[in-house]
Amino acid sequence: MSTDESARAPQDFAGPRWLLPSALIHELSPDTHGAGRRPRRTARDWVVDFSCFLLSVVLGLAAATSLGDEPGLPHGFAVLDQTLGAVACAAVWLRRRWPVGLAVATVPVGLLSNTAGGAATVILFTLAVHRPFRYVAWIGGAQLALIPVFFWLRPDPDLPYAGVVAFTVLLTLTVIGWGMFVRSKRMLMLSLRERAHRAETEARLRAEQAQRLAREAIAREMHDVLAHRLTLLSVHAGALEFRPDAPREEIARAAGVIRESAHEALQDLREIIGVLRTGESDDAGGRPQPTLAALDALVAECREAGMKVTLDHRIADPAAVPASVGRTAYRIAQETLTNARKHAPGSEVTVRLAGAPGDGLTLTVTNPPPRSDVPPVPGSGQGLIGLTERATLAGGHLAHGPTPDGGFEVRCGLPWPRT
């Protein structure tokens, strides 16, 4: 926003009101509310404009009473003086729309008319408030240069020449200086309001970003948890579908796994919905979140579901791993086991876990090529994206890709700081 535009932005002023008449103080109001559009006058604008007009008329009448005291002033010139003064007073109503044009017009008018002095002062103040300094410098400088000429042509009958010139110059400089001060204060207030608005916008964006991150975290948690449970359901339901003649004990065991997985999935879903409703984190209530110590139970659950899982656990004390790091490693292992069960059913999966404080935690999950006689469960690939995001948020990294023998491997490194 340019300097000129900022001065025309709507602002209120709360400065000392004893330095200028209230009509001039209200000149802080802008002269326009939009480029190329005529502003609509409010009741306050009408009051202020009428006050400025009345002030100009009073000063003009006071000057008109002194015209008869000027020696050698022709009657026709006195009539011209008062006519120009009346026109200048009427022009005060237009000072908001054309502050520069009216200020330029008052330069020669002020040289010819003494009664136009009050209107010229009001218009000059309006110019200083609503326009940049370059306009005030040229127009105000011209008025200051013509003051000695005016009093040389029409000397004051009661005051000495030097005194009246000095007083008028000081008054003009005061009006210009006060108008520039008002303009600077308005620009400062506008800058502060813009900064406050920018701070509010940034705070709103941060809140929206926090909400988005929270939704993404909930989506990752829902995917990691429910995908594991629902995959178990799919695998055992598929086994029952393709082997209707299986032994009774195997069918009962598969049905039990289906029932338990469905129960766990519903429980996890209730907890996630509770978090969405209350806005509380998982740590605020509900079942405790899994840590690295629960990895053995996860592998055992997968083995009970019929998976072939080899666990190479090289961490002596899983409880020493920070809870956030352990939870991230558990979720990554859970998702990779789920993916292996979906895309390489019947294959043996190897889970390797190693690390030490200061060296970091390393998790590797590898599965051989899938068997050709078992159809895989289709997937969308969103799980690997969520795992990468989860590892990055934890300060680690995750890489995945096929192995030389046609299998698939997921490698994850997580920070494990020294205590």
C-alpha positions in Angstrom: 0.0 0.0 0.0 1.4 3.4 -1.0 1.8 6.3 1.3 -1.0 8.1 -0.4 -3.4 5.2 -0.2 -2.6 4.6 3.5 -3.6 8.1 4.4 -7.0 7.6 2.8 -7.8 4.4 4.8 -10.5 4.9 7.4 -9.0 5.7 10.8 -10.0 7.4 14.0 -7.9 9.8 15.8 -7.6 10.2 19.6 -5.0 13.0 19.9 -5.0 16.2 21.9 -8.0 18.3 20.8 -7.0 21.6 22.3 -4.4 22.3 19.6 -6.8 22.9 16.8 -10.6 23.5 16.4 -12.6 20.3 16.5 -13.6 20.9 12.8 -10.0 20.7 11.8 -9.2 17.7 14.0 -11.9 15.8 12.1 -10.0 16.2 8.9 -8.4 12.9 9.8 -11.4 11.4 8.0 -10.4 10.1 4.5 -11.4 11.9 1.4 -12.4 8.7 -0.4 -13.4 5.1 0.4 -12.4 3.5 -2.9 -10.6 4.4 -6.0 -12.8 5.8 -8.7 -15.9 5.8 -6.5 -17.4 8.8 -4.8 -17.6 8.4 -1.1 -20.9 8.5 0.7 -21.2 11.2 3.2 -22.2 10.1 6.7 -23.9 12.3 9.3 -20.5 12.8 10.9 -19.1 14.0 7.6 -21.9 16.5 7.2 -21.3 17.9 10.7 -17.6 18.2 10.1 -17.9 19.8 6.7 -20.5 22.3 8.0 -18.1 23.1 10.9 -15.2 23.7 8.5 -17.5 25.8 6.3 -18.7 27.8 9.3 -15.1 28.4 10.5 -14.1 29.6 7.1 -17.1 32.0 7.0 -16.4 33.4 10.4 -12.8 34.0 9.6 -13.8 35.5 6.2 -16.3 37.9 7.9 -13.7 39.0 10.4 -11.4 39.8 7.5 -14.2 41.5 5.6 -14.8 44.0 8.4 -11.2 45.2 8.1 -11.4 45.9 4.4 -12.7 49.4 5.2 -9.7 50.2 7.3 -7.2 49.5 4.4 -6.1 52.8 3.0 -6.6 53.4 -0.7 -8.5 50.1 -1.3 -10.8 50.6 -4.3 -14.4 49.7 -3.8 -14.4 47.3 -6.8 -11.4 45.5 -5.4 -13.1 45.1 -2.1 -16.1 43.5 -3.8 -13.8 41.2 -5.7 -12.1 40.3 -2.4 -15.3 39.3 -0.8 -16.6 37.5 -3.8 -13.4 35.3 -4.0 -13.7 34.8 -0.2 -17.3 33.5 -0.6 -16.3 31.2 -3.4 -13.4 29.9 -1.4 -15.7 29.2 1.6 -18.1 27.3 -0.7 -15.2 25.3 -2.0 -14.5 24.0 1.5 -17.3 21.5 0.8 -15.3 20.0 -2.0 -11.9 19.8 -0.3 -12.2 16.0 0.4 -12.6 15.3 -3.3 -10.0 17.7 -4.8 -7.6 18.6 -2.1 -4.7 19.3 -4.5 -6.7 21.2 -7.1 -8.3 23.5 -4.5 -5.0 24.0 -2.7 -3.4 25.1 -6.0 -6.4 27.4 -6.7 -6.1 29.1 -3.3 -2.6 30.2 -4.0 -3.6 33.1 -6.5 -6.9 33.6 -4.7 -5.1 34.1 -1.4 -2.9 36.8 -3.1 -6.0 38.7 -4.2 -8.5 38.0 -1.4 -8.0 38.6 2.4 -11.4 37.1 3.2 -10.4 33.8 1.6 -7.6 33.3 4.2 -9.7 31.1 6.5 -10.8 28.8 3.7 -7.3 28.6 2.4 -6.0 27.5 5.8 -8.6 24.8 6.1 -7.8 23.5 2.5 -4.1 23.6 3.2 -4.6 21.5 6.4 -6.7 19.0 4.3 -3.9 18.8 1.8 -1.3 18.1 4.5 -3.4 15.3 5.9 -4.5 13.5 2.8 -1.6 14.0 0.4 2.2 13.2 0.4 4.8 15.7 1.4 5.7 16.6 -2.2 2.3 18.2 -2.8 2.5 20.1 0.5 6.1 21.2 -0.2 5.3 22.8 -3.5 1.9 24.3 -2.7 2.7 25.3 0.9 6.1 26.8 -0.3 4.3 28.9 -2.9 1.9 30.2 -0.2 4.7 31.0 2.1 6.6 32.8 -0.7 3.5 35.0 -1.5 2.9 36.1 2.1 5.5 38.9 2.1 4.2 40.0 -1.3 0.6 40.1 -0.1 1.4 42.3 2.9 3.6 44.5 0.9 0.7 45.1 -1.5 -1.9 45.3 1.2 -0.2 46.3 4.5 -2.0 45.8 7.8 -3.1 49.2 9.2 -2.6 48.1 12.9 0.5 45.8 12.8 4.0 46.3 11.5 5.0 44.6 8.3 7.7 42.3 9.8 5.4 41.3 12.6 2.4 40.4 10.6 4.5 38.5 8.0 6.2 36.5 10.7 2.9 35.7 12.4 1.3 34.6 9.2 4.3 32.5 8.2 4.4 30.9 11.6 0.6 30.2 11.4 1.0 28.6 8.0 3.9 26.4 9.1 1.9 25.4 12.2 -1.0 24.3 10.0 1.2 22.4 7.6 3.2 20.7 10.5 0.1 19.7 12.3 -1.4 18.2 9.2 1.7 16.2 8.5 1.7 15.0 12.1 -1.9 13.9 11.8 -1.0 12.1 8.6 2.0 10.4 10.2 -0.1 9.3 13.1 -2.8 7.9 10.9 -0.2 5.9 8.9 1.2 4.6 12.1 -2.2 3.5 13.3 -2.9 1.9 9.9 0.4 0.0 10.1 -0.4 -1.2 13.6 -3.8 -2.4 12.5 -2.3 -4.1 9.5 0.2 -5.9 11.7 -2.6 -6.9 14.1 -4.6 -8.2 11.2 -1.6 -10.1 9.8 -1.0 -11.6 13.3 -4.6 -12.7 13.5 -4.3 -14.2 10.0 -1.1 -16.1 10.9 -2.6 -17.4 14.1 -5.7 -18.6 12.2 -3.4 -20.3 9.7 -1.4 -21.9 12.4 -4.6 -23.2 14.1 -5.8 -24.6 10.7 -2.4 -26.2 10.2 -2.5 -27.7 13.7 -6.0 -29.1 13.0 -4.8 -30.5 9.7 -1.9 -32.2 11.3 -4.1 -33.6 14.0 -6.5 -35.0 11.4 -3.5 -36.5 9.6 -2.3 -38.1 12.8 -5.7 -39.6 13.5 -5.9 -40.8 9.9 -2.5 -42.5 10.2 -3.5 -44.1 13.6 -6.8 -45.3 12.2 -5.1 -46.8 9.1 -2.4 -48.5 11.1 -4.7 -50.0 13.7 -7.8 -50.9 11.6 -5.8 -52.1 8.7 -4.1 -54.7 10.9 -7.3 -55.9 12.4 -9.3 -55.9 9.1 -6.5 -57.7 7.3 -6.7 -60.5 9.8 -10.4 -60.7 9.2 -9.9 -60.8 5.5 -7.2 -63.5 5.7 -9.2 -65.9 7.9 -12.5 -65.2 6.1 -10.7 -66.0 2.8 -9.3 -69.2 4.3 -12.8 -70.3 5.4 -14.1 -69.4 1.9 -11.5 -71.4 0.0 -11.4 -74.3 2.5 -14.9 -75.2 3.4 -13.8 -78.8 4.1 -11.2 -77.8 6.7 -11.1 -79.6 10.0 -13.5 -78.5 12.6 -10.7 -77.4 15.0 -9.2 -75.2 12.3 -12.5 -73.6 11.4 -13.2 -72.9 15.1 -9.8 -71.3 15.5 -10.3 -69.1 12.4 -13.7 -68.1 13.7 -12.2 -67.2 17.0 -9.5 -65.1 15.4 -12.2 -63.3 13.3 -14.3 -62.6 16.4 -11.4 -61.3 18.4 -10.1 -59.2 15.5 -13.6 -57.7 15.0 -13.9 -56.9 18.7 -10.5 -55.2 18.7 -11.3 -53.3 15.6 -14.5 -52.0 17.1 -12.8 -51.0 20.3 -10.1 -49.1 18.3 -12.8 -47.4 16.2 -14.7 -46.4 19.4 -11.5 -44.8 20.8 -10.7 -42.9 17.6 -14.3 -41.6 17.4 -14.1 -40.6 21.0 -10.9 -38.6 20.3 -12.7 -36.9 17.4 -15.6 -36.0 19.5 -13.8 -34.7 22.6 -10.7 -33.3 20.9 -8.5 -35.1 23.4 -5.3 -36.9 22.5 -4.9 -40.6 22.9 -2.8 -40.0 26.0 -5.7 -38.4 27.8 -7.7 -41.5 28.2 -8.7 -44.9 26.8 -6.4 -47.8 26.5 -2.6 -47.2 26.8 -0.7 -46.7 23.6 1.6 -49.6 22.6 5.3 -49.3 23.0 8.2 -51.3 21.9 7.7 -53.8 24.7 4.4 -54.9 22.9 6.2 -56.0 19.8 6.5 -59.5 21.0 2.8 -59.7 21.6 2.2 -58.3 18.1 4.4 -61.0 16.5 2.7 -63.7 18.6 -0.7 -62.4 17.4 0.4 -62.6 13.8 1.7 -66.1 14.3 -1.6 -67.2 15.8 -3.3 -65.8 12.6 -1.2 -68.2 10.6 1.7 -65.9 9.5 5.3 -67.1 9.5 7.2 -64.4 11.4 10.9 -64.5 12.5 11.7 -61.9 15.1 15.4 -60.8 15.5 15.2 -58.7 18.7 18.6 -57.3 19.7 17.5 -54.7 22.3 18.1 -56.0 25.8 15.7 -53.6 27.6 12.8 -52.4 25.4 11.6 -50.3 28.3 14.7 -48.1 28.0 13.5 -46.9 24.5 11.6 -43.5 24.7 7.8 -44.0 24.6 7.3 -41.9 21.5 10.1 -43.8 19.6 8.9 -47.1 20.7 5.3 -46.3 19.7 6.5 -45.2 16.3 8.5 -48.4 15.8 5.6 -50.5 16.9 3.2 -48.9 14.5 5.7 -49.2 11.6 6.2 -52.9 12.4 2.4 -53.4 12.7 1.8 -51.8 9.3 4.6 -53.6 7.5 3.4 -57.0 8.9 -0.1 -56.1 7.7 1.3 -55.3 4.2 3.2 -58.5 4.1 0.1 -60.5 5.1 -1.9 -58.7 2.3 0.6 -58.7 -0.5 2.7 -61.8 0.2 0.4 -64.2 2.0 2.0 -67.4 3.1 5.6 -66.0 2.9 7.9 -65.9 5.9 8.5 -62.4 7.2 11.7 -61.4 9.1 11.6 -58.5 11.6 15.0 -57.2 12.8 15.3 -54.7 15.6 18.6 -53.2 16.8 20.0 -50.1 18.3 21.4 -48.4 21.3 21.2 -44.9 23.0 23.0 -42.4 20.9 23.1 -44.7 17.9 19.4 -44.7 17.1 16.9 -47.5 16.6 16.8 -49.5 13.4 13.9 -51.6 12.3 14.0 -53.8 9.2 11.1 -55.9 7.9 11.7 -58.2 4.9 9.6 -60.7 3.1 10.4 -63.0 0.2 8.5 -63.0 -3.1 4.9 -63.9 -2.7 3.7 -67.3 -3.5 2.0 -67.7 -6.9 -0.7 -70.0 -5.6 -2.2 -67.6 -3.1 -4.0 -64.5 -4.3 -2.9 -61.3 -2.6 -5.2 -58.8 -1.0 -5.3 -55.5 -3.0 -4.0 -52.4 -1.4 -3.8 -48.6 -2.2 -0.2 -47.9 -1.1 -1.4 -45.3 1.4 0.2 -47.3 4.2 3.8 -46.7 3.1 3.1 -43.0 2.7 1.7 -42.9 6.2 4.7 -44.8 7.5 7.1 -42.3 5.9 5.3 -39.4 7.4 5.2 -41.0 10.8 9.0 -41.7 10.7 9.7 -38.1 9.5 7.6 -36.6 12.3 9.5 -38.7 14.8 12.8 -37.3 13.5 13.8 -40.4 11.6 13.7 -41.7 8.1 12.1 -44.6 6.2 13.0 -46.3 3.0 11.3 -49.2 1.2 11.6 -51.1 -2.0 12.1 -54.5 -3.7 14.9 -56.8 -2.8 17.2 -58.5 -5.4 15.3 -61.8 -5.1 11.9 -60.2 -5.8 10.9 -59.7 -2.2 10.2 -56.4 -0.4 12.0 -54.6 2.4 11.2 -51.7 4.7 14.1 -50.0 6.5 13.4 -47.4 9.2 15.8 -45.4 11.4 14.6 -43.6 14.4 16.5 -41.3 16.9 17.3 -42.7 20.3 19.0 -40.0 22.3 21.3 -40.7 25.2 19.7 -40.2 28.6 
